[in-house]
Amino acid sequence: MKILYSPASPYSAKVRMAAHHAGLAVDSEIVKTDEEPALLIENNPLGKIPVLISDDGAAIFDSRAIIHFLDRASGGKLYPANPEARTEAEVLEALADGITDCLLAHVYERRFRPEEKIHQPWLEKQWAKVARGLTWLQTSPVSFVHGVTGGHFALAALAGYLDLRFAGQWETLWPSHGAFLAEFESRFPAYPEFKSRG
Ligand SMILES: N[C@@H](CCC(=O)N[C@@H](CS)C(=O)NCC(=O)O)C(=O)O
């Protein structure tokens, strides 16, 4: 199996951490989405990463389809078997991925538009969602009673991306992020190796 990724990509960090945690042998190959290389486009018409290419050549995207595939491939190491706990993990993952979506929209607005066309109200709308999401996390502490789940990997990936692209702007909105990361890293010591970097 191989994952197409980039070192900065938070969704890629999520699935690469999950594969490592599940003990699955997965190679990783860096691709530059801006250049739309054939390897990427032939495996994902959307031109987005991560993409997992399975041993029999199937292309699997996006990060949620990949992590569910990895969960099945590992005999259920990434989500709890208990239905309520699984729903909780999936909702946490949806929240973390959703906040990440807003961060990416914010980054792309500034990166891909000419400066005079950057729409400030759009940036503010995305940031309001980020702020509400982080406040939600602060008021609903994350539990590890069912072990490390896909939700935790998504949240750790989000924290890494916040650190990389928004340092100094988000920490007070989610003051308990340090406690979450300490607990996460005690269960997944390889975090520094996988978190988003520029
Ligand atoms: N919902 C997708 C989002 C993937 C995504 O947006 N990836 C970004 C990098 S973090 C990307 O490939 N951007 C390039 C593009 O949109 O063209 C997932 O969960 O995998």
The ligand as an SDF file (V2000), in Angstrom:
LIG
                    3D

 20 19  0  0  0  0  0  0  0  0999 V2000
  -11.9650   15.9970    2.2990 N   0  0  0  0  0  0  0  0  0  0  0  0
  -10.6260   15.7110    1.8340 C   0  0  0  0  0  0  0  0  0  0  0  0
   -9.8300   16.9850    1.7810 C   0  0  0  0  0  0  0  0  0  0  0  0
   -8.4810   16.7830    1.0820 C   0  0  0  0  0  0  0  0  0  0  0  0
   -7.7880   18.1080    0.7940 C   0  0  0  0  0  0  0  0  0  0  0  0
   -8.4170   19.1660    0.6600 O   0  0  0  0  0  0  0  0  0  0  0  0
   -6.4520   18.0280    0.6860 N   0  0  0  0  0  0  0  0  0  0  0  0
   -5.6760   19.2020    0.3460 C   0  0  0  0  0  0  0  0  0  0  0  0
   -4.3030   19.1570    1.0210 C   0  0  0  0  0  0  0  0  0  0  0  0
   -4.4270   19.1750    2.7770 S   0  0  0  0  0  0  0  0  0  0  0  0
   -5.4420   19.2200   -1.1450 C   0  0  0  0  0  0  0  0  0  0  0  0
   -5.1990   18.1930   -1.7360 O   0  0  0  0  0  0  0  0  0  0  0  0
   -5.4920   20.4160   -1.7600 N   0  0  0  0  0  0  0  0  0  0  0  0
   -5.1990   20.5920   -3.1300 C   0  0  0  0  0  0  0  0  0  0  0  0
   -6.4060   20.9740   -3.9220 C   0  0  0  0  0  0  0  0  0  0  0  0
   -7.4890   21.1730   -3.3410 O   0  0  0  0  0  0  0  0  0  0  0  0
   -6.2680   21.0870   -5.1470 O   0  0  0  0  0  0  0  0  0  0  0  0
   -9.9790   14.6580    2.7320 C   0  0  0  0  0  0  0  0  0  0  0  0
  -10.4600   14.4730    3.8650 O   0  0  0  0  0  0  0  0  0  0  0  0
   -9.0450   13.9650    2.2960 O   0  0  0  0  0  0  0  0  0  0  0  0
  1  2  1  0
  2  3  1  0
  2 18  1  0
  3  4  1  0
  4  5  1  0
  5  6  2  0
  5  7  1  0
  7  8  1  0
  8  9  1  0
  8 11  1  0
  9 10  1  0
 11 12  2  0
 11 13  1  0
 13 14  1  0
 14 15  1  0
 15 16  2  0
 15 17  1  0
 18 19  2  0
 18 20  1  0
M  END
$$$$
